[in-house]
Amino acid sequence: MKQKFQEQNYEIVDFDDIADVYVINTCTVTNMSDRKSRQMIRKAKEKNKNSILLVTGCYAQIAKEELENIKEIDIVLGNQEKKDIFKYIKEYQTVKKESVSDILHEQEFPEFGVITYTDKTRAFIKVQDGCDRFCSYCIIPFARGRVRSRKIEDVIREIKEIAKNGIKEVVITGIHLASYGKDQNESNLLIELLKQVNEIPGIQRIRLGSLEPTLMKEEFIKELSKIEKICNQFHLSLQSGCNDTLKRMNRQYTKEEFEDGINNIKKYFEDVILTTDIIVGFPGETEKEFNETYDFLKKIHFYKMHVFKYSQRKGTKASEMPNQISAQIKEIRSKKLIELSKKNQNEENKKYIGKEVEVLLEEPEGSYIKGHTSNYIMVYVKRDESIKENTIRRVKIIDIREEALIGDAC
Ligand code: SF4
């Protein structure tokens, strides 16, 4: 959206500055996100009463009636309409305007037609929108609609362009990446896409965004491992290690199936790093269920776990479930898992002392340059004249510091 404005010679200023147009791209994943968006809306209009205030994103998509009643807002746009944002700004006169399509019936990937905003070394490329899973705690399918995959040729065109600008690593992302191609009845489209990305000169690493465990069948992993530039790091959202909890979450896999997927990955990828997301305090999660999750997590030994305390989201099945868990219990469970995650990461990092790894050097920080290994461990490399940003260097690890490794270039 920023680039759409830049193309029209608009100057982008900080959100706290006085502006002619304010765009608030909202999130709605929790009730708290909605509240924060409302606060931002009021804050923006206070800065310049004559500005055009446009609200878009997931909150705008699912709560347009609510937003219609907020007098500060001039334009409300749904997720599918975002790509035409400038047209709506240009056409705006003085009367409140709203355009939010029925996203559950949208069939096209919302193609922005701009090159993804990137940092110097890594670019995030979104190839898929929407989700058909309807996990019981999640509002996303209502805000993002059904699965829509981006055309391979559009993705390749964009990556070729960013590779020309020197980007070395791409992260392929989506709302539910495992469903890429499903809307076109193509089960192997993700592999096909990745094979084509692999051929693009200049791109040296391909990383995958969050994946669903059901994708991790042996056949898929085997095909993936043949793609030379795929990184040996995967983020698989487990959410719970207890089958009863998973069932209430409507996650559509068991912990045994998840473990099979992990074993498949370990069979085909060396030095693989696995990370995950876990929700604690899901409605009805008993002490016994939580302990089952804890034991399972200990067994799998993820490098890092992102722990979320379950948050009641209006409009989802889980928010209506009985036996909601108290904030105090959620806090205790969350702390326990965060401790386990830190312990795992520390143990894993220690194993690297004395070893050599390849690091994509990203940005200077004091007397170091920060970068990442192919399995996405952060490394601080001591700076000297021979060390250049945006190159891959062999580095000998000499120490660890908090979540990162410290090394000297070889
Ligand atoms: S798979 Fe992910 S995005 Fe889809 S409903 Fe479940 S949690 Fe939400």
Residues whose N, C-alpha, C, O or C-beta is under 5 A from the ligand:
A	BS01	SF4	C131 R133 F134 C135 C138 I140 I175
